[in-house]
Amino acid sequence: MSSLADYFHTDWEAMTTNDWIGTILTVVIFLLMVVAYVYVLRPKNKDKLESYKHIPMDDDERIESGDKNGR
């Protein structure tokens, strides 16, 4: 078991500024992804999100019709 503990050991004092920025950024993005998944997969939000499902097709129709004010 000690080999597994040695494998996951982190020398916190040896971490540089870039290491800390990367670690914090990774944790923040992970937490934001968890929040996004919970929001999207909650049945209560289904009707609200379903109303937006045709947005990509609407943008394609504007481009094909030559509408330049659709931006």
N, C-alpha and C positions, 0 to 999 in steps of 0.2 A: 504493500500500500504506500510505502514511502516513495517509491519511484513515481507513482501517480501524483503525489503531493509535490515532488520535486519538479515534475513536468509543468504543473500549473502555478509554480511559485513565481511571484513578480517582485522584482527589486524596485520598490517605489522610489527610493532615493536616487536611483540611477536614471530615472525617466527625465527626458529633456522636455522643453516647452512644447515642441512639436508632438511628442508622445502624449502629453496631457491634453493638448487641443484635440488630437485624434481620438483619444479615449472619451473625452467629454462629448465631442460631436457624435460619436458612435452611440453613446448611451441616449443622448437627446433624440436622435433620429429614430432609434429603436422605440422609445416611448411614444413619439409622435405617430409611428406606424401602428402601434398597439391601439392608440386612441382612434386613429382613422379606421382600423378594422372593426373595432367595437361599434363605432358610429355607423358604418356602412352595413354591417351585418345585423344590426338591431331591427327586429321586425317593425317596430314603431315608426321607423324612418322610411319604410318601403315606398309608400305613396309619394312622399316628397321627392325621393331620388328617382322614382320611375317617371316623374314628370319631366325630367331632364334627359331622358335616354335618347331623344332624337336630335340633340344639339349638334353632334358631328355631321349628320346628314343635312341639316339646315345650312350649315356653312358651305357644304359642297354644292348645294343648289344655288346659292348666291354667287359662287365663283363661276359656275357653268352658265348662268344667265347673264354674266357680264356686269353685275351690280358692283360698282366700285365703292359705293358708300356703305357697304355692309361690314366694314372693318370695325 
